[in-house]
Amino acid sequence: MNMSRPQRKTSPPTGRTAYRTLEGWALGVLIEQHAVTECDHHGHRRDRSDADAWTRAREEAWRNPFPGSTPEACIAALEDVMQSIGDTCPDC
Ligand SMILES: [Zn+2]
């Protein structure tokens, strides 16, 4: 057993844009996995109702949770953000 290497609790940034809030991070994951898209004309977020993308976003949140948050809190944040997003652009 190697006792000389203390376990690090924090991991270094992994290249993803540094989000300041869990909600911002959650939205970023949803856009990254194409569960949410932005209207080309107005920039409003739309829920794409894509079950596969939603599953990918949750898996990604589980594997790479927002720094300082538990995977459970990250999944909950994804669901909160998703509920706040409609499936149509209000200005289209
Ligand atoms: Zn629009």
PDB file of the backbone (N, CA, C, O) and the ligand in Angstrom, with CONECT records:
HET     ZN  A 101       1
ATOM      1  N   MET A   1       0.843  -1.209   0.000  1.00  0.00           N
ATOM      2  CA  MET A   1       0.000   0.000   0.000  1.00  0.00           C
ATOM      3  C   MET A   1       0.875   1.254   0.000  1.00  0.00           C
ATOM      4  O   MET A   1       1.834   1.355   0.764  1.00  0.00           O
ATOM      5  N   ASN A   2       0.541   2.170  -0.837  1.00  0.00           N
ATOM      6  CA  ASN A   2       1.342   3.394  -0.937  1.00  0.00           C
ATOM      7  C   ASN A   2       0.704   4.492  -0.090  1.00  0.00           C
ATOM      8  O   ASN A   2      -0.339   5.041  -0.446  1.00  0.00           O
ATOM      9  N   MET A   3       1.348   4.803   1.036  1.00  0.00           N
ATOM     10  CA  MET A   3       0.775   5.797   1.949  1.00  0.00           C
ATOM     11  C   MET A   3       1.318   7.200   1.697  1.00  0.00           C
ATOM     12  O   MET A   3       0.879   8.157   2.335  1.00  0.00           O
ATOM     13  N   SER A   4       2.259   7.329   0.781  1.00  0.00           N
ATOM     14  CA  SER A   4       2.936   8.621   0.618  1.00  0.00           C
ATOM     15  C   SER A   4       2.196   9.551  -0.338  1.00  0.00           C
ATOM     16  O   SER A   4       2.577  10.710  -0.505  1.00  0.00           O
ATOM     17  N   ARG A   5       1.125   9.036  -0.973  1.00  0.00           N
ATOM     18  CA  ARG A   5       0.411   9.910  -1.927  1.00  0.00           C
ATOM     19  C   ARG A   5      -0.975  10.241  -1.393  1.00  0.00           C
ATOM     20  O   ARG A   5      -1.901   9.441  -1.530  1.00  0.00           O
ATOM     21  N   PRO A   6      -1.123  11.403  -0.793  1.00  0.00           N
ATOM     22  CA  PRO A   6      -2.459  11.788  -0.314  1.00  0.00           C
ATOM     23  C   PRO A   6      -3.417  11.952  -1.490  1.00  0.00           C
ATOM     24  O   PRO A   6      -3.036  12.442  -2.553  1.00  0.00           O
ATOM     25  N   GLN A   7      -4.664  11.535  -1.283  1.00  0.00           N
ATOM     26  CA  GLN A   7      -5.654  11.680  -2.351  1.00  0.00           C
ATOM     27  C   GLN A   7      -6.091  13.128  -2.482  1.00  0.00           C
ATOM     28  O   GLN A   7      -6.386  13.797  -1.492  1.00  0.00           O
ATOM     29  N   ARG A   8      -6.126  13.597  -3.713  1.00  0.00           N
ATOM     30  CA  ARG A   8      -6.576  14.966  -3.935  1.00  0.00           C
ATOM     31  C   ARG A   8      -8.087  14.997  -4.048  1.00  0.00           C
ATOM     32  O   ARG A   8      -8.702  14.170  -4.721  1.00  0.00           O
ATOM     33  N   LYS A   9      -8.667  15.975  -3.370  1.00  0.00           N
ATOM     34  CA  LYS A   9     -10.120  16.091  -3.414  1.00  0.00           C
ATOM     35  C   LYS A   9     -10.582  16.937  -4.608  1.00  0.00           C
ATOM     36  O   LYS A   9     -11.709  16.797  -5.084  1.00  0.00           O
ATOM     37  N   THR A  10      -9.713  17.793  -5.069  1.00  0.00           N
ATOM     38  CA  THR A  10     -10.099  18.652  -6.187  1.00  0.00           C
ATOM     39  C   THR A  10      -9.372  18.183  -7.441  1.00  0.00           C
ATOM     40  O   THR A  10      -8.212  17.776  -7.388  1.00  0.00           O
ATOM     41  N   SER A  11     -10.062  18.247  -8.548  1.00  0.00           N
ATOM     42  CA  SER A  11      -9.423  17.879  -9.800  1.00  0.00           C
ATOM     43  C   SER A  11      -9.176  19.145 -10.614  1.00  0.00           C
ATOM     44  O   SER A  11      -9.926  20.114 -10.499  1.00  0.00           O
ATOM     45  N   PRO A  12      -8.143  19.141 -11.423  1.00  0.00           N
ATOM     46  CA  PRO A  12      -7.843  20.329 -12.237  1.00  0.00           C
ATOM     47  C   PRO A  12      -8.883  20.520 -13.324  1.00  0.00           C
ATOM     48  O   PRO A  12      -9.599  19.577 -13.659  1.00  0.00           O
ATOM     49  N   PRO A  13      -8.982  21.708 -13.878  1.00  0.00           N
ATOM     50  CA  PRO A  13      -9.943  21.948 -14.963  1.00  0.00           C
ATOM     51  C   PRO A  13      -9.665  21.008 -16.132  1.00  0.00           C
ATOM     52  O   PRO A  13      -8.509  20.692 -16.412  1.00  0.00           O
ATOM     53  N   THR A  14     -10.693  20.572 -16.799  1.00  0.00           N
ATOM     54  CA  THR A  14     -10.509  19.568 -17.844  1.00  0.00           C
ATOM     55  C   THR A  14     -10.742  20.140 -19.235  1.00  0.00           C
ATOM     56  O   THR A  14     -11.032  19.391 -20.168  1.00  0.00           O
ATOM     57  N   GLY A  15     -10.623  21.430 -19.385  1.00  0.00           N
ATOM     58  CA  GLY A  15     -10.743  21.995 -20.723  1.00  0.00           C
ATOM     59  C   GLY A  15     -12.096  22.598 -21.004  1.00  0.00           C
ATOM     60  O   GLY A  15     -12.218  23.477 -21.857  1.00  0.00           O
ATOM     61  N   ARG A  16     -13.112  22.143 -20.303  1.00  0.00           N
ATOM     62  CA  ARG A  16     -14.432  22.735 -20.512  1.00  0.00           C
ATOM     63  C   ARG A  16     -14.419  24.161 -19.961  1.00  0.00           C
ATOM     64  O   ARG A  16     -13.718  24.472 -18.997  1.00  0.00           O
ATOM     65  N   THR A  17     -15.201  25.000 -20.593  1.00  0.00           N
ATOM     66  CA  THR A  17     -15.334  26.366 -20.115  1.00  0.00           C
ATOM     67  C   THR A  17     -15.661  26.367 -18.626  1.00  0.00           C
ATOM     68  O   THR A  17     -16.505  25.592 -18.176  1.00  0.00           O
ATOM     69  N   ALA A  18     -15.013  27.216 -17.872  1.00  0.00           N
ATOM     70  CA  ALA A  18     -15.272  27.265 -16.437  1.00  0.00           C
ATOM     71  C   ALA A  18     -16.581  27.999 -16.178  1.00  0.00           C
ATOM     72  O   ALA A  18     -16.703  29.196 -16.439  1.00  0.00           O
ATOM     73  N   TYR A  19     -17.549  27.263 -15.662  1.00  0.00           N
ATOM     74  CA  TYR A  19     -18.826  27.879 -15.327  1.00  0.00           C
ATOM     75  C   TYR A  19     -18.802  28.300 -13.870  1.00  0.00           C
ATOM     76  O   TYR A  19     -18.234  27.611 -13.022  1.00  0.00           O
ATOM     77  N   ARG A  20     -19.418  29.427 -13.586  1.00  0.00           N
ATOM     78  CA  ARG A  20     -19.397  29.919 -12.210  1.00  0.00           C
ATOM     79  C   ARG A  20     -20.517  29.341 -11.368  1.00  0.00           C
ATOM     80  O   ARG A  20     -20.394  29.247 -10.147  1.00  0.00           O
ATOM     81  N   THR A  21     -21.600  28.957 -12.005  1.00  0.00           N
ATOM     82  CA  THR A  21     -22.731  28.431 -11.242  1.00  0.00           C
ATOM     83  C   THR A  21     -23.092  27.048 -11.734  1.00  0.00           C
ATOM     84  O   THR A  21     -22.804  26.679 -12.873  1.00  0.00           O
ATOM     85  N   LEU A  22     -23.723  26.290 -10.862  1.00  0.00           N
ATOM     86  CA  LEU A  22     -24.170  24.942 -11.227  1.00  0.00           C
ATOM     87  C   LEU A  22     -25.193  25.014 -12.357  1.00  0.00           C
ATOM     88  O   LEU A  22     -25.199  24.167 -13.250  1.00  0.00           O
ATOM     89  N   GLU A  23     -26.063  26.034 -12.316  1.00  0.00           N
ATOM     90  CA  GLU A  23     -27.091  26.166 -13.349  1.00  0.00           C
ATOM     91  C   GLU A  23     -26.447  26.448 -14.718  1.00  0.00           C
ATOM     92  O   GLU A  23     -26.839  25.875 -15.735  1.00  0.00           O
ATOM     93  N   GLY A  24     -25.448  27.347 -14.714  1.00  0.00           N
ATOM     94  CA  GLY A  24     -24.765  27.655 -15.969  1.00  0.00           C
ATOM     95  C   GLY A  24     -24.055  26.433 -16.516  1.00  0.00           C
ATOM     96  O   GLY A  24     -24.059  26.177 -17.721  1.00  0.00           O
ATOM     97  N   TRP A  25     -23.454  25.694 -15.624  1.00  0.00           N
ATOM     98  CA  TRP A  25     -22.773  24.465 -16.018  1.00  0.00           C
ATOM     99  C   TRP A  25     -23.772  23.465 -16.606  1.00  0.00           C
ATOM    100  O   TRP A  25     -23.518  22.847 -17.640  1.00  0.00           O
ATOM    101  N   ALA A  26     -24.913  23.321 -15.924  1.00  0.00           N
ATOM    102  CA  ALA A  26     -25.932  22.369 -16.380  1.00  0.00           C
ATOM    103  C   ALA A  26     -26.416  22.736 -17.783  1.00  0.00           C
ATOM    104  O   ALA A  26     -26.574  21.864 -18.637  1.00  0.00           O
ATOM    105  N   LEU A  27     -26.648  24.018 -18.014  1.00  0.00           N
ATOM    106  CA  LEU A  27     -27.088  24.460 -19.335  1.00  0.00           C
ATOM    107  C   LEU A  27     -26.007  24.153 -20.373  1.00  0.00           C
ATOM    108  O   LEU A  27     -26.307  23.728 -21.489  1.00  0.00           O
ATOM    109  N   GLY A  28     -24.753  24.373 -19.991  1.00  0.00           N
ATOM    110  CA  GLY A  28     -23.649  24.079 -20.899  1.00  0.00           C
ATOM    111  C   GLY A  28     -23.608  22.603 -21.291  1.00  0.00           C
ATOM    112  O   GLY A  28     -23.385  22.270 -22.455  1.00  0.00           O
ATOM    113  N   VAL A  29     -23.820  21.731 -20.326  1.00  0.00           N
ATOM    114  CA  VAL A  29     -23.826  20.286 -20.613  1.00  0.00           C
ATOM    115  C   VAL A  29     -24.972  19.948 -21.553  1.00  0.00           C
ATOM    116  O   VAL A  29     -24.801  19.175 -22.495  1.00  0.00           O
ATOM    117  N   LEU A  30     -26.155  20.534 -21.293  1.00  0.00           N
ATOM    118  CA  LEU A  30     -27.324  20.247 -22.126  1.00  0.00           C
ATOM    119  C   LEU A  30     -27.102  20.700 -23.562  1.00  0.00           C
ATOM    120  O   LEU A  30     -27.509  20.016 -24.502  1.00  0.00           O
ATOM    121  N   ILE A  31     -26.454  21.859 -23.735  1.00  0.00           N
ATOM    122  CA  ILE A  31     -26.177  22.359 -25.086  1.00  0.00           C
ATOM    123  C   ILE A  31     -25.107  21.491 -25.750  1.00  0.00           C
ATOM    124  O   ILE A  31     -25.201  21.152 -26.930  1.00  0.00           O
ATOM    125  N   GLU A  32     -24.088  21.142 -24.960  1.00  0.00           N
ATOM    126  CA  GLU A  32     -22.980  20.331 -25.472  1.00  0.00           C
ATOM    127  C   GLU A  32     -23.483  18.979 -25.998  1.00  0.00           C
ATOM    128  O   GLU A  32     -23.007  18.486 -27.021  1.00  0.00           O
ATOM    129  N   GLN A  33     -24.440  18.396 -25.294  1.00  0.00           N
ATOM    130  CA  GLN A  33     -24.965  17.080 -25.681  1.00  0.00           C
ATOM    131  C   GLN A  33     -26.159  17.207 -26.621  1.00  0.00           C
ATOM    132  O   GLN A  33     -26.783  16.204 -26.967  1.00  0.00           O
ATOM    133  N   HIS A  34     -26.482  18.431 -27.038  1.00  0.00           N
ATOM    134  CA  HIS A  34     -27.567  18.702 -27.985  1.00  0.00           C
ATOM    135  C   HIS A  34     -28.943  18.323 -27.437  1.00  0.00           C
ATOM    136  O   HIS A  34     -29.863  18.023 -28.197  1.00  0.00           O
ATOM    137  N   ALA A  35     -29.071  18.340 -26.112  1.00  0.00           N
ATOM    138  CA  ALA A  35     -30.404  18.169 -25.533  1.00  0.00           C
ATOM    139  C   ALA A  35     -31.158  19.489 -25.639  1.00  0.00           C
ATOM    140  O   ALA A  35     -32.387  19.518 -25.694  1.00  0.00           O
ATOM    141  N   VAL A  36     -30.397  20.578 -25.667  1.00  0.00           N
ATOM    142  CA  VAL A  36     -30.966  21.922 -25.778  1.00  0.00           C
ATOM    143  C   VAL A  36     -30.259  22.620 -26.932  1.00  0.00           C
ATOM    144  O   VAL A  36     -29.051  22.470 -27.116  1.00  0.00           O
ATOM    145  N   THR A  37     -31.023  23.381 -27.705  1.00  0.00           N
ATOM    146  CA  THR A  37     -30.415  24.131 -28.791  1.00  0.00           C
ATOM    147  C   THR A  37     -30.790  25.594 -28.651  1.00  0.00           C
ATOM    148  O   THR A  37     -31.754  25.933 -27.965  1.00  0.00           O
ATOM    149  N   GLU A  38     -30.032  26.453 -29.298  1.00  0.00           N
ATOM    150  CA  GLU A  38     -30.341  27.880 -29.243  1.00  0.00           C
ATOM    151  C   GLU A  38     -30.938  28.291 -30.576  1.00  0.00           C
ATOM    152  O   GLU A  38     -30.450  27.904 -31.638  1.00  0.00           O
ATOM    153  N   CYS A  39     -32.014  29.090 -30.504  1.00  0.00           N
ATOM    154  CA  CYS A  39     -32.641  29.598 -31.719  1.00  0.00           C
ATOM    155  C   CYS A  39     -31.625  30.440 -32.495  1.00  0.00           C
ATOM    156  O   CYS A  39     -30.968  31.315 -31.933  1.00  0.00           O
ATOM    157  N   ASP A  40     -31.510  30.157 -33.798  1.00  0.00           N
ATOM    158  CA  ASP A  40     -30.539  30.876 -34.621  1.00  0.00           C
ATOM    159  C   ASP A  40     -30.841  32.353 -34.698  1.00  0.00           C
ATOM    160  O   ASP A  40     -29.932  33.169 -34.852  1.00  0.00           O
ATOM    161  N   HIS A  41     -32.126  32.712 -34.590  1.00  0.00           N
ATOM    162  CA  HIS A  41     -32.522  34.095 -34.814  1.00  0.00           C
ATOM    163  C   HIS A  41     -32.557  34.921 -33.537  1.00  0.00           C
ATOM    164  O   HIS A  41     -32.277  36.120 -33.562  1.00  0.00           O
ATOM    165  N   HIS A  42     -32.900  34.285 -32.419  1.00  0.00           N
ATOM    166  CA  HIS A  42     -33.104  35.059 -31.194  1.00  0.00           C
ATOM    167  C   HIS A  42     -32.218  34.628 -30.039  1.00  0.00           C
ATOM    168  O   HIS A  42     -32.100  35.354 -29.051  1.00  0.00           O
ATOM    169  N   GLY A  43     -31.597  33.472 -30.141  1.00  0.00           N
ATOM    170  CA  GLY A  43     -30.731  33.011 -29.065  1.00  0.00           C
ATOM    171  C   GLY A  43     -31.456  32.397 -27.888  1.00  0.00           C
ATOM    172  O   GLY A  43     -30.840  32.085 -26.869  1.00  0.00           O
ATOM    173  N   HIS A  44     -32.779  32.219 -28.022  1.00  0.00           N
ATOM    174  CA  HIS A  44     -33.509  31.556 -26.933  1.00  0.00           C
ATOM    175  C   HIS A  44     -33.189  30.066 -26.922  1.00  0.00           C
ATOM    176  O   HIS A  44     -32.953  29.460 -27.967  1.00  0.00           O
ATOM    177  N   ARG A  45     -33.185  29.493 -25.736  1.00  0.00           N
ATOM    178  CA  ARG A  45     -32.931  28.057 -25.636  1.00  0.00           C
ATOM    179  C   ARG A  45     -34.207  27.286 -25.873  1.00  0.00           C
ATOM    180  O   ARG A  45     -35.283  27.676 -25.419  1.00  0.00           O
ATOM    181  N   ARG A  46     -34.075  26.188 -26.591  1.00  0.00           N
ATOM    182  CA  ARG A  46     -35.216  25.312 -26.850  1.00  0.00           C
ATOM    183  C   ARG A  46     -34.873  23.889 -26.441  1.00  0.00           C
ATOM    184  O   ARG A  46     -33.771  23.397 -26.681  1.00  0.00           O
ATOM    185  N   ASP A  47     -35.850  23.245 -25.817  1.00  0.00           N
ATOM    186  CA  ASP A  47     -35.749  21.828 -25.471  1.00  0.00           C
ATOM    187  C   ASP A  47     -35.978  21.027 -26.748  1.00  0.00           C
ATOM    188  O   ASP A  47     -37.029  21.155 -27.376  1.00  0.00           O
ATOM    189  N   ARG A  48     -35.011  20.206 -27.140  1.00  0.00           N
ATOM    190  CA  ARG A  48     -35.154  19.470 -28.388  1.00  0.00           C
ATOM    191  C   ARG A  48     -35.966  18.190 -28.218  1.00  0.00           C
ATOM    192  O   ARG A  48     -36.236  17.495 -29.197  1.00  0.00           O
ATOM    193  N   SER A  49     -36.358  17.875 -26.985  1.00  0.00           N
ATOM    194  CA  SER A  49     -37.140  16.655 -26.725  1.00  0.00           C
ATOM    195  C   SER A  49     -36.439  15.428 -27.296  1.00  0.00           C
ATOM    196  O   SER A  49     -37.086  14.534 -27.840  1.00  0.00           O
ATOM    197  N   ASP A  50     -35.131  15.389 -27.173  1.00  0.00           N
ATOM    198  CA  ASP A  50     -34.329  14.291 -27.685  1.00  0.00           C
ATOM    199  C   ASP A  50     -33.925  13.405 -26.506  1.00  0.00           C
ATOM    200  O   ASP A  50     -33.046  13.763 -25.721  1.00  0.00           O
ATOM    201  N   ALA A  51     -34.569  12.259 -26.394  1.00  0.00           N
ATOM    202  CA  ALA A  51     -34.348  11.391 -25.229  1.00  0.00           C
ATOM    203  C   ALA A  51     -32.908  10.900 -25.152  1.00  0.00           C
ATOM    204  O   ALA A  51     -32.340  10.785 -24.065  1.00  0.00           O
ATOM    205  N   ASP A  52     -32.319  10.609 -26.317  1.00  0.00           N
ATOM    206  CA  ASP A  52     -30.937  10.132 -26.318  1.00  0.00           C
ATOM    207  C   ASP A  52     -29.982  11.212 -25.835  1.00  0.00           C
ATOM    208  O   ASP A  52     -29.060  10.940 -25.065  1.00  0.00           O
ATOM    209  N   ALA A  53     -30.209  12.445 -26.293  1.00  0.00           N
ATOM    210  CA  ALA A  53     -29.347  13.555 -25.877  1.00  0.00           C
ATOM    211  C   ALA A  53     -29.492  13.811 -24.382  1.00  0.00           C
ATOM    212  O   ALA A  53     -28.518  14.109 -23.690  1.00  0.00           O
ATOM    213  N   TRP A  54     -30.706  13.691 -23.905  1.00  0.00           N
ATOM    214  CA  TRP A  54     -30.970  13.883 -22.475  1.00  0.00           C
ATOM    215  C   TRP A  54     -30.237  12.817 -21.659  1.00  0.00           C
ATOM    216  O   TRP A  54     -29.655  13.116 -20.616  1.00  0.00           O
ATOM    217  N   THR A  55     -30.270  11.579 -22.139  1.00  0.00           N
ATOM    218  CA  THR A  55     -29.545  10.496 -21.455  1.00  0.00           C
ATOM    219  C   THR A  55     -28.047  10.767 -21.464  1.00  0.00           C
ATOM    220  O   THR A  55     -27.373  10.567 -20.454  1.00  0.00           O
ATOM    221  N   ARG A  56     -27.528  11.217 -22.592  1.00  0.00           N
ATOM    222  CA  ARG A  56     -26.094  11.515 -22.678  1.00  0.00           C
ATOM    223  C   ARG A  56     -25.712  12.630 -21.714  1.00  0.00           C
ATOM    224  O   ARG A  56     -24.669  12.565 -21.063  1.00  0.00           O
ATOM    225  N   ALA A  57     -26.554  13.645 -21.627  1.00  0.00           N
ATOM    226  CA  ALA A  57     -26.262  14.770 -20.735  1.00  0.00           C
ATOM    227  C   ALA A  57     -26.207  14.296 -19.282  1.00  0.00           C
ATOM    228  O   ALA A  57     -25.344  14.721 -18.513  1.00  0.00           O
ATOM    229  N   ARG A  58     -27.139  13.411 -18.915  1.00  0.00           N
ATOM    230  CA  ARG A  58     -27.140  12.919 -17.528  1.00  0.00           C
ATOM    231  C   ARG A  58     -25.926  12.032 -17.262  1.00  0.00           C
ATOM    232  O   ARG A  58     -25.348  12.082 -16.176  1.00  0.00           O
ATOM    233  N   GLU A  59     -25.541  11.227 -18.241  1.00  0.00           N
ATOM    234  CA  GLU A  59     -24.349  10.388 -18.074  1.00  0.00           C
ATOM    235  C   GLU A  59     -23.102  11.254 -17.927  1.00  0.00           C
ATOM    236  O   GLU A  59     -22.224  10.978 -17.109  1.00  0.00           O
ATOM    237  N   GLU A  60     -23.048  12.301 -18.735  1.00  0.00           N
ATOM    238  CA  GLU A  60     -21.904  13.200 -18.685  1.00  0.00           C
ATOM    239  C   GLU A  60     -21.842  13.894 -17.315  1.00  0.00           C
ATOM    240  O   GLU A  60     -20.766  14.028 -16.732  1.00  0.00           O
ATOM    241  N   ALA A  61     -22.982  14.325 -16.816  1.00  0.00           N
ATOM    242  CA  ALA A  61     -23.028  14.976 -15.502  1.00  0.00           C
ATOM    243  C   ALA A  61     -22.608  14.006 -14.404  1.00  0.00           C
ATOM    244  O   ALA A  61     -21.975  14.390 -13.421  1.00  0.00           O
ATOM    245  N   TRP A  62     -22.971  12.753 -14.592  1.00  0.00           N
ATOM    246  CA  TRP A  62     -22.623  11.739 -13.597  1.00  0.00           C
ATOM    247  C   TRP A  62     -21.115  11.487 -13.603  1.00  0.00           C
ATOM    248  O   TRP A  62     -20.493  11.353 -12.549  1.00  0.00           O
ATOM    249  N   ARG A  63     -20.546  11.425 -14.786  1.00  0.00           N
ATOM    250  CA  ARG A  63     -19.103  11.145 -14.902  1.00  0.00           C
ATOM    251  C   ARG A  63     -18.258  12.351 -14.537  1.00  0.00           C
ATOM    252  O   ARG A  63     -17.236  12.217 -13.864  1.00  0.00           O
ATOM    253  N   ASN A  64     -18.683  13.538 -14.981  1.00  0.00           N
ATOM    254  CA  ASN A  64     -17.902  14.753 -14.758  1.00  0.00           C
ATOM    255  C   ASN A  64     -18.761  15.816 -14.096  1.00  0.00           C
ATOM    256  O   ASN A  64     -19.136  16.801 -14.731  1.00  0.00           O
ATOM    257  N   PRO A  65     -19.073  15.621 -12.823  1.00  0.00           N
ATOM    258  CA  PRO A  65     -19.949  16.590 -12.153  1.00  0.00           C
ATOM    259  C   PRO A  65     -19.274  17.947 -12.001  1.00  0.00           C
ATOM    260  O   PRO A  65     -18.049  18.069 -12.036  1.00  0.00           O
ATOM    261  N   PHE A  66     -20.115  18.959 -11.833  1.00  0.00           N
ATOM    262  CA  PHE A  66     -19.617  20.314 -11.598  1.00  0.00           C
ATOM    263  C   PHE A  66     -18.698  20.293 -10.379  1.00  0.00           C
ATOM    264  O   PHE A  66     -19.049  19.711  -9.352  1.00  0.00           O
ATOM    265  N   PRO A  67     -17.522  20.923 -10.481  1.00  0.00           N
ATOM    266  CA  PRO A  67     -16.578  20.889  -9.353  1.00  0.00           C
ATOM    267  C   PRO A  67     -17.219  21.349  -8.043  1.00  0.00           C
ATOM    268  O   PRO A  67     -17.839  22.410  -7.985  1.00  0.00           O
ATOM    269  N   GLY A  68     -17.067  20.557  -7.020  1.00  0.00           N
ATOM    270  CA  GLY A  68     -17.610  20.902  -5.713  1.00  0.00           C
ATOM    271  C   GLY A  68     -19.022  20.398  -5.488  1.00  0.00           C
ATOM    272  O   GLY A  68     -19.553  20.514  -4.384  1.00  0.00           O
ATOM    273  N   SER A  69     -19.644  19.833  -6.534  1.00  0.00           N
ATOM    274  CA  SER A  69     -21.009  19.320  -6.396  1.00  0.00           C
ATOM    275  C   SER A  69     -21.018  17.810  -6.531  1.00  0.00           C
ATOM    276  O   SER A  69     -20.135  17.222  -7.156  1.00  0.00           O
ATOM    277  N   THR A  70     -22.012  17.199  -5.947  1.00  0.00           N
ATOM    278  CA  THR A  70     -22.167  15.754  -6.095  1.00  0.00           C
ATOM    279  C   THR A  70     -22.854  15.461  -7.424  1.00  0.00           C
ATOM    280  O   THR A  70     -23.557  16.317  -7.962  1.00  0.00           O
ATOM    281  N   PRO A  71     -22.655  14.261  -7.956  1.00  0.00           N
ATOM    282  CA  PRO A  71     -23.378  13.883  -9.176  1.00  0.00           C
ATOM    283  C   PRO A  71     -24.885  14.020  -9.008  1.00  0.00           C
ATOM    284  O   PRO A  71     -25.577  14.435  -9.938  1.00  0.00           O
ATOM    285  N   GLU A  72     -25.399  13.676  -7.829  1.00  0.00           N
ATOM    286  CA  GLU A  72     -26.843  13.782  -7.598  1.00  0.00           C
ATOM    287  C   GLU A  72     -27.320  15.228  -7.755  1.00  0.00           C
ATOM    288  O   GLU A  72     -28.349  15.486  -8.379  1.00  0.00           O
ATOM    289  N   ALA A  73     -26.558  16.171  -7.182  1.00  0.00           N
ATOM    290  CA  ALA A  73     -26.926  17.583  -7.279  1.00  0.00           C
ATOM    291  C   ALA A  73     -26.849  18.053  -8.731  1.00  0.00           C
ATOM    292  O   ALA A  73     -27.638  18.892  -9.166  1.00  0.00           O
ATOM    293  N   CYS A  74     -25.892  17.503  -9.470  1.00  0.00           N
ATOM    294  CA  CYS A  74     -25.733  17.906 -10.868  1.00  0.00           C
ATOM    295  C   CYS A  74     -26.893  17.402 -11.720  1.00  0.00           C
ATOM    296  O   CYS A  74     -27.383  18.122 -12.590  1.00  0.00           O
ATOM    297  N   ILE A  75     -27.333  16.175 -11.475  1.00  0.00           N
ATOM    298  CA  ILE A  75     -28.484  15.636 -12.213  1.00  0.00           C
ATOM    299  C   ILE A  75     -29.722  16.469 -11.890  1.00  0.00           C
ATOM    300  O   ILE A  75     -30.514  16.785 -12.778  1.00  0.00           O
ATOM    301  N   ALA A  76     -29.885  16.825 -10.606  1.00  0.00           N
ATOM    302  CA  ALA A  76     -31.029  17.643 -10.203  1.00  0.00           C
ATOM    303  C   ALA A  76     -30.986  18.998 -10.902  1.00  0.00           C
ATOM    304  O   ALA A  76     -32.021  19.524 -11.313  1.00  0.00           O
ATOM    305  N   ALA A  77     -29.776  19.564 -11.038  1.00  0.00           N
ATOM    306  CA  ALA A  77     -29.635  20.864 -11.708  1.00  0.00           C
ATOM    307  C   ALA A  77     -29.998  20.734 -13.181  1.00  0.00           C
ATOM    308  O   ALA A  77     -30.622  21.634 -13.743  1.00  0.00           O
ATOM    309  N   LEU A  78     -29.617  19.630 -13.813  1.00  0.00           N
ATOM    310  CA  LEU A  78     -29.986  19.410 -15.217  1.00  0.00           C
ATOM    311  C   LEU A  78     -31.504  19.400 -15.356  1.00  0.00           C
ATOM    312  O   LEU A  78     -32.063  19.998 -16.275  1.00  0.00           O
ATOM    313  N   GLU A  79     -32.164  18.703 -14.415  1.00  0.00           N
ATOM    314  CA  GLU A  79     -33.622  18.604 -14.498  1.00  0.00           C
ATOM    315  C   GLU A  79     -34.277  19.964 -14.274  1.00  0.00           C
ATOM    316  O   GLU A  79     -35.262  20.303 -14.930  1.00  0.00           O
ATOM    317  N   ASP A  80     -33.721  20.742 -13.337  1.00  0.00           N
ATOM    318  CA  ASP A  80     -34.263  22.085 -13.081  1.00  0.00           C
ATOM    319  C   ASP A  80     -34.149  22.962 -14.322  1.00  0.00           C
ATOM    320  O   ASP A  80     -35.103  23.632 -14.717  1.00  0.00           O
ATOM    321  N   VAL A  81     -32.955  22.944 -14.933  1.00  0.00           N
ATOM    322  CA  VAL A  81     -32.735  23.784 -16.113  1.00  0.00           C
ATOM    323  C   VAL A  81     -33.650  23.342 -17.243  1.00  0.00           C
ATOM    324  O   VAL A  81     -34.228  24.175 -17.941  1.00  0.00           O
ATOM    325  N   MET A  82     -33.783  22.034 -17.425  1.00  0.00           N
ATOM    326  CA  MET A  82     -34.628  21.500 -18.492  1.00  0.00           C
ATOM    327  C   MET A  82     -36.071  21.953 -18.316  1.00  0.00           C
ATOM    328  O   MET A  82     -36.751  22.282 -19.288  1.00  0.00           O
ATOM    329  N   GLN A  83     -36.537  21.966 -17.054  1.00  0.00           N
ATOM    330  CA  GLN A  83     -37.925  22.356 -16.803  1.00  0.00           C
ATOM    331  C   GLN A  83     -38.174  23.830 -17.105  1.00  0.00           C
ATOM    332  O   GLN A  83     -39.303  24.241 -17.372  1.00  0.00           O
ATOM    333  N   SER A  84     -37.098  24.621 -17.057  1.00  0.00           N
ATOM    334  CA  SER A  84     -37.258  26.057 -17.288  1.00  0.00           C
ATOM    335  C   SER A  84     -37.187  26.400 -18.771  1.00  0.00           C
ATOM    336  O   SER A  84     -37.375  27.554 -19.155  1.00  0.00           O
ATOM    337  N   ILE A  85     -36.918  25.402 -19.598  1.00  0.00           N
ATOM    338  CA  ILE A  85     -36.736  25.645 -21.026  1.00  0.00           C
ATOM    339  C   ILE A  85     -37.933  25.098 -21.788  1.00  0.00           C
ATOM    340  O   ILE A  85     -38.335  23.952 -21.588  1.00  0.00           O
ATOM    341  N   GLY A  86     -38.497  25.917 -22.657  1.00  0.00           N
ATOM    342  CA  GLY A  86     -39.638  25.473 -23.446  1.00  0.00           C
ATOM    343  C   GLY A  86     -39.178  24.784 -24.717  1.00  0.00           C
ATOM    344  O   GLY A  86     -37.995  24.812 -25.056  1.00  0.00           O
ATOM    345  N   ASP A  87     -40.127  24.160 -25.424  1.00  0.00           N
ATOM    346  CA  ASP A  87     -39.709  23.464 -26.642  1.00  0.00           C
ATOM    347  C   ASP A  87     -39.893  24.306 -27.899  1.00  0.00           C
ATOM    348  O   ASP A  87     -39.672  23.833 -29.014  1.00  0.00           O
ATOM    349  N   THR A  88     -40.298  25.554 -27.707  1.00  0.00           N
ATOM    350  CA  THR A  88     -40.343  26.458 -28.846  1.00  0.00           C
ATOM    351  C   THR A  88     -39.728  27.794 -28.451  1.00  0.00           C
ATOM    352  O   THR A  88     -39.698  28.148 -27.272  1.00  0.00           O
ATOM    353  N   CYS A  89     -39.243  28.528 -29.435  1.00  0.00           N
ATOM    354  CA  CYS A  89     -38.712  29.860 -29.171  1.00  0.00           C
ATOM    355  C   CYS A  89     -39.892  30.833 -29.041  1.00  0.00           C
ATOM    356  O   CYS A  89     -40.752  30.865 -29.921  1.00  0.00           O
ATOM    357  N   PRO A  90     -39.951  31.618 -27.974  1.00  0.00           N
ATOM    358  CA  PRO A  90     -41.098  32.514 -27.783  1.00  0.00           C
ATOM    359  C   PRO A  90     -41.173  33.623 -28.840  1.00  0.00           C
ATOM    360  O   PRO A  90     -42.221  34.250 -28.998  1.00  0.00           O
ATOM    361  N   ASP A  91     -40.092  33.867 -29.554  1.00  0.00           N
ATOM    362  CA  ASP A  91     -40.091  34.950 -30.539  1.00  0.00           C
ATOM    363  C   ASP A  91     -40.173  34.463 -31.993  1.00  0.00           C
ATOM    364  O   ASP A  91     -40.222  35.275 -32.918  1.00  0.00           O
ATOM    365  N   CYS A  92     -40.189  33.169 -32.187  1.00  0.00           N
ATOM    366  CA  CYS A  92     -40.250  32.666 -33.568  1.00  0.00           C
ATOM    367  C   CYS A  92     -41.695  32.670 -34.082  1.00  0.00           C
ATOM    368  O   CYS A  92     -41.945  32.282 -35.223  1.00  0.00           O
TER     369      CYS A  92
HETATM  370 ZN    ZN A 101     -36.443  32.382 -32.371  1.00  0.00          ZN2+
END
